[in-house]
Amino acid sequence: MRLLLTVFCKEFIENLRDRRTVFAALVMGPLFAPLLFGVMMNFMVKQGVREPDKPLDIALHNGGAAPNLRDFLTSRGLTLHEFKGDDAAARTAVQTHKEVLVLSVPAGHGERLANGLPAPLQLYLDASRTSDQRQVGRLRALLAEQSRGLAVQRLMLRGVDPLLLSPVPVQEIDVSTPASRSVLVLGMLSFFLILAMMSGGMYLAIDTTAGERERGTLEALLTLPLRRETLLYGKLLATCSYMLLSLVLTTTMFFIVLGRIGLEDLGMSANLGPLTALAVIGVTAPLIPAAGALLTLVAAFARSVREAQAWLSVVQLLPSLPLVFASAMNLMPSAALMAVPSLSQHFLITRLLRAEPITATELALSLGSSLLLGLVLVLAAGRLYRRESLLG
């Protein structure tokens, strides 16, 4: 154990002296990524709060044929301006972004309404512009509101109770909490945490394997009077310590950043207080031995530092792949899925953010599977250091 700690201290301190590596591992990822995430989230929150109150300017073609429609839209806070041109001109105006929306009233619109016939409208929009979808939705909602009002008036004039059209009304009861709703925007937090954790140990894993071999110092280290596994475990312990440090810094930075985002304006609440942040670190940390051993194994097989960097830039994304599938397929926690490392951490972090209880079975499955995988990979790395081919 004394020799193992000696190797650990040597690798930890040497890596700490490399300022560029420390900056890339412990500043770029853990600090700048949460800051960038916070800036983006703050912009989205402010846009979501201001968008409903933002004046909606609509180009109205042939508005004189539908004065009631024009008055209705104006009373709902819309700004209307007359559009002159035919169908081709309306299409061109929207395609060239001169107009966001063009609402065209066909000739004879008023007469068809007076005769009780459907009076369609033409709405020109660009569905590929996601920034305009809120405005499109607002206009569609207002047009649907006016259409329902006209339908009710027609039924009442004919002596028909409008309630007959709603024989089974549905009352929606939202049981979500502000904390659970915040997962809609914080659902990928686990992805950032695991990726930052992997990045924190990647450079040291490369330096202690492919870097030692390329500098010609690995052969001298292997001739020291200590077991090769001890040498490997000391290096691996240093790698895992930097991964843990990166995880703690990233979680702390997210805790600081999310506390300054006004999610409450959207009816949400970021449940990432000090205790939750500690719990997030606690449920993610068991993944560190497996991740560190995986980085070390791949870097040990690489023939040069450049090759190791190329491989590990891809390998560090592997623990994040289950998270992507879970989000795409809308997977829910189960006993089988909780036994999948990284995916179980994602489910546990999501539970913590939603302020939902975590069962002992779920915690045991996640902890056991992660540590078991770590043990297998650590032993595999130890066997690799027994091979003479390790020297290249």
Residue pairs with C-beta under 8 A, 6 or more apart in sequence:
3 226
3 230
3 234
4 230
4 233
4 234
4 237
5 234
6 234
7 230
7 231
7 233
7 234
7 235
7 237
7 238
8 234
8 235
8 237
8 238
8 241
10 234
11 204
11 208
11 234
11 235
11 238
11 239
12 238
12 241
12 242
15 21
15 22
15 203
15 204
15 207
15 238
15 242
16 22
18 207
21 203
21 204
21 207
24 199
24 203
25 199
25 200
25 201
25 202
25 203
25 204
25 242
25 246
26 200
26 242
26 245
26 246
26 249
28 199
29 195
29 196
29 199
29 200
29 246
29 250
30 196
30 200
30 246
30 249
30 250
30 253
31 249
31 250
31 253
33 192
33 196
33 250
34 192
34 250
34 253
34 254
34 256
34 257
35 253
35 257
37 192
37 254
37 257
38 257
38 258
38 260
38 261
41 185
41 258
41 261
41 263
42 260
42 261
42 262
44 185
45 261
45 262
45 263
45 265
45 266
46 262
48 265
48 266
49 262
49 265
49 266
51 134
52 138
55 77
55 78
55 79
56 77
56 78
56 79
56 135
56 138
56 139
57 78
57 79
57 80
57 81
57 100
58 73
58 78
58 79
58 80
58 81
58 100
58 101
58 102
58 103
58 139
59 80
59 81
59 82
59 83
59 90
59 93
59 99
59 100
59 101
59 102
59 103
60 70
60 73
60 80
60 81
60 82
60 83
60 102
60 103
60 105
61 82
61 83
61 84
61 85
61 90
61 102
61 103
61 104
61 105
62 104
62 105
62 106
62 107
62 109
63 69
63 70
63 80
63 82
63 105
65 105
65 106
65 107
65 108
65 109
65 110
66 105
66 109
66 110
69 105
69 121
69 146
70 80
72 142
72 146
73 80
73 142
74 80
76 142
78 139
78 142
83 90
83 93
83 99
83 102
83 104
85 93
87 104
90 99
90 102
90 104
90 122
90 124
91 124
92 98
93 99
93 102
93 124
94 100
94 101
94 102
94 124
94 125
94 126
95 126
97 126
97 129
99 124
100 125
100 132
100 135
101 123
101 124
101 125
101 132
101 135
101 136
101 139
102 123
102 124
103 121
103 122
103 123
103 124
103 139
104 121
104 122
104 123
104 124
105 121
106 119
106 120
106 121
106 122
109 119
109 121
110 119
112 118
112 119
113 119
113 150
116 154
121 143
123 139
123 140
123 143
125 132
125 136
126 132
127 133
151 162
151 165
152 162
155 161
155 162
155 164
155 165
156 162
177 269
177 354
177 355
178 263
178 264
178 267
178 268
178 269
179 268
179 269
179 270
179 271
179 353
179 354
179 355
180 354
180 355
180 356
181 266
181 267
181 268
181 269
182 263
182 268
182 269
182 270
182 271
182 353
182 354
183 350
183 353
183 354
184 268
185 263
185 268
186 258
186 270
186 272
186 353
187 327
187 350
188 323
188 327
189 254
189 349
189 353
190 284
190 323
190 345
190 346
190 349
190 350
191 320
191 323
191 324
191 346
192 250
192 254
193 247
193 250
193 251
193 254
193 280
193 284
193 349
194 284
194 287
194 291
194 319
194 320
194 323
194 342
194 345
195 316
195 317
195 320
196 246
196 247
196 249
196 250
197 243
197 244
197 246
197 247
197 250
197 284
197 287
197 288
197 291
198 243
198 291
198 295
198 316
198 319
199 246
199 316
200 242
200 243
200 244
200 245
200 246
200 247
201 239
201 240
201 242
201 243
201 246
201 288
201 291
201 292
201 295
202 295
202 312
202 313
202 316
204 235
204 238
204 239
204 242
205 239
205 292
205 295
205 296
205 299
205 312
206 299
206 302
206 305
206 308
206 309
206 312
207 305
208 235
208 238
208 239
208 296
208 299
209 218
209 235
209 296
209 299
209 300
209 302
209 308
210 299
210 300
210 302
210 303
210 304
210 305
210 307
210 308
211 305
211 308
212 218
212 221
213 303
213 390
213 391
213 392
214 304
214 305
218 390
218 391
219 391
221 231
222 228
222 231
222 385
222 390
222 391
224 231
228 382
228 385
228 386
229 382
229 385
229 386
231 385
232 296
232 381
232 382
232 384
232 385
233 378
233 382
235 296
236 289
236 292
236 293
236 296
236 378
236 381
239 292
239 295
239 296
240 288
240 289
240 292
243 288
243 291
243 292
244 285
244 288
247 281
247 284
247 285
247 288
248 281
251 277
251 280
251 281
252 277
254 272
254 277
255 272
255 273
255 274
255 277
258 270
258 272
259 270
259 272
261 270
263 269
263 270
270 353
271 352
271 353
271 354
271 355
272 280
272 353
276 352
276 353
279 352
280 349
280 352
283 345
283 348
283 349
283 352
283 358
283 363
283 366
284 345
284 349
286 366
286 367
286 370
286 371
286 374
287 319
287 341
287 342
287 345
287 370
287 374
288 374
289 370
289 371
289 374
289 375
289 377
289 378
290 341
290 370
290 371
290 373
290 374
290 377
291 319
292 374
293 374
293 377
293 378
293 380
293 381
294 315
294 318
294 377
295 312
295 315
295 316
296 381
297 377
297 380
297 381
297 384
298 308
298 311
298 312
298 315
299 308
299 311
299 312
300 381
300 384
300 385
300 390
301 311
302 308
302 311
303 392
319 341
319 342
320 342
322 340
322 342
322 343
322 346
323 342
323 343
323 346
325 331
326 337
326 343
326 346
326 347
331 337
331 343
333 347
333 351
333 362
335 361
335 365
337 343
337 344
337 347
338 344
338 347
338 361
338 362
338 365
338 366
338 369
339 365
339 366
339 368
339 369
340 369
341 366
341 369
341 370
341 373
344 362
344 365
344 366
344 369
344 370
345 366
345 370
347 362
347 366
348 358
348 362
348 363
348 366
351 357
351 358
351 362
352 358
384 390
